[in-house]
Amino acid sequence: MKTLIAEDDFTSRTVLEAVLKKNGDEVVVTVNGAEAWQAMRHHDAPKLAIIDWMMPEMDGLEVVRLLRTLENDQPPYIIMLTSKGETADIIAGLDAGANDYLTKPFDLGELRARVNIGHRMVAMQEKLTGKVRELSQSLEEIKTLRGILPICSFCKNIRNDHGYWEQVESYVSGNSHAQFSHGICPECMKKHYSEFCDHNDGTDAARCISGEKSLT
């Protein structure tokens, strides 16, 4: 996974990069807030970011706030890295939009654990986004019939939105994805094909005419 490091301290930056690369991440390294902001605005920006709070040009808190203003269906998972261990500072970082935090000096095992949590969350988000995209595409393809349909009491034609009358089959086919398979109901079978209805109620003959069974 492509992961951003935004850290101005050389030692911390080197350790972070080594741990992430060993973890299999593709690492993008920045040394101040302005560089981090630019790197995260690209169309192929990292999905996970470890951002230090105290940096020159733009602090990490401001970077996080700016990132959360971007319209993105897959926002990055952000871990705030800070020496500010007070509860109020942690709350401020999370309120700004960080997903997690790690205090300095950080434990390497804890760093790997939190990064792996980020990996899982990003994977879940990508899966969810894919499902939402599939659902949106499906909804765009679905046509539905709603409201009151003016229908003739005699011929059963329907008046369309343009004021013209058309057959039910034509109207429904043009306003939905339904397809018609014509048959004959038992009552109509008795009325129009009485010769087939001498020994039953017309159901078998109706099925025959509609193609559901063969006449014997």
N, C-alpha and C positions, 0 to 999 in steps of 0.2 A: 504494500500500500504506500502511496506517495504521502509523505509526512513532512510538514514544515517545522523547522526549528527557528525561533526568533529569540536570540540570546546574544547580548553584547559582551558577556564575560567569556574570554577565550577558553578557560579551563572547563567551565560548565558546558559550553558549546561543544567542545571536543568529546567530553564524556557522553553527552546526549547523542551525538552523531554516531559514536562507536557502538553504543547500546542499541540504537535503532537499526543500524546496518546489520548488526549481528542478529537482530530480531527479524531480518528479512525486508525491512522497509526501504523504499526509495526516498532518500533524504534530500530536502531542499533547505539550504542553510542561509539565513539572513542575520545581520548583525545589529539591526535597529528596527524601530517600529515602522518607519517609512518604507523600508525594503520589504518588510513582512506584508504590509498593506498592499503594495504593488504586486507581490507574488501571489497573494490570495485573490486577486481580481481577475486573473487569467481564466480562460474558459476551461483549461485543464488543471486548475488549482488543486493543491493537496486536499484530501478529504479529512485529514487529521492535522492539527496544529498544536505545537507546544510553544506557548508565548510567554516570555518573561514579563513581569509587571514593570520593572524599572529599566527603561531603555532610553537612549538618546533620540532626539528628533520627534518621536511620538511614543508615549508609553503604551504598555501592553493593554491597559484598560481601555484606552481610546481606540486601539486597533480592534479589540473585541467588539466594542460598540459599533464601529463602522462596518465590520463584517456582518453584524446582525441587521444592518439596514439594507443589505443587498438582497435582491429578489433571486432566490435560489431554491429549486425544489429539492435539492440535496445539500443543505447547509453543512459546513464543516463541523467536526467534533473538536472542541477546543479545550485543551488543558492549560490552565493558568499556572505558571511557574513563578513562585514568589518567596521572598524571605519574610514577608509580612504574615506572621502567623496568628495575628489576633482574629477573633471571631468576626469582628466588624469588617475587617479587610477581606476575609474569605467571603462574607455575605456580599460585599460590594463587587467582588469579582464575578460571583455567580449571578448577581442581579444584572451585571453588564452583559451577560450572555455566555459566560464560560460554562462548559458542561462539567468540568472537574477541576481540581487544583492539586498542586504538589508543592510542598514547602521546601526551601533550601535550608541546610544541605539535605539533598534527597537520598533515599536509600535506593540502590540499583534494583533490588527485587520489587520494591513498591513501584518504581518507575515502569518496569516491564509489565507489572500487573495492570497498572492504570492504562498503559498504552494498549494492552490486549483487550481491555474493556472497550476502549475506543474503537478498536478494529471490529469488535462484535456489533457495536452500536451502528457503525457506518454500514456494515454488511446488512443489518436489519433494515436500515433506512433505505438502502438501495433496493432491497427486495420489495419493501412497501411502496416505494416510488414506482417501481415497475408494475406492481399490481394496480396502483391508482391510474397509471397511464393506460394500461390495458382496459380498465373499467371505463375510463373516459372515452376511449376509442369505440368501445362497444356501445356506450350510450349514444354516441353521435350517429351510429349506424341504425339505432332503433327508432322506428316511427311508431307513434301511438295515436289512437283516435280518442278525442276527448270532447266534452260538451254535448250539446243537443244537436241531433242530426235530423233535418227535415226530411221525412219520408212520405211518399204518396200512399194513401190508404188503399188504393186499388192495385196499381201496378208494382208498388214497393220500390220504385226508383228513388234515388236520394238526390237532393239538391246540393250541389257542391258550393264551394266558397265564391265561385264566379256567377252563381245564379242559374247555372245550367243543371238539367236533370240527367242523371246517368244511372246505369244499372248498379245494383249493389256490388256485384263482383268487380266491376270496373272501379268503383269508388274505393272499396276496401283495398284492392290491389295497389292503387295509386297512393294510398295514405298509410300503408303498412307493408310489412314484408310477408304477409299472409298469401298463400297460394290456394286456389280452389281445386277440388277434385269433385266433379259432379256425380251425383247419384240420384236415386228416386226413393222417397220415403214410402212406407207401407200404404198410407192413405192415398197418395197420388198413384201408387201402383194399382190399387183397387179401382180408382176412377178412370185411369187412362189405359190400363192393361188388364182388364178384368178377366181375360181369357187365361191368364196365368194364376188366377187367384181362386180357383174352384175348390181346392183342398186345403188351403191354409189362409192365414190372415194377410198374405201379401209380403211378408217379411223375406222369405226365401227368394221370391221372384225379384224383389227390390234389390237384394244383394247381388243377384245374378246380373241385373241390368247395370248396376254400378261397378261390376267387375270383381265383386268379392267372392263369388262362387260360380261354378259352371252349371248350366242347365243339363239335366239328364232326361 
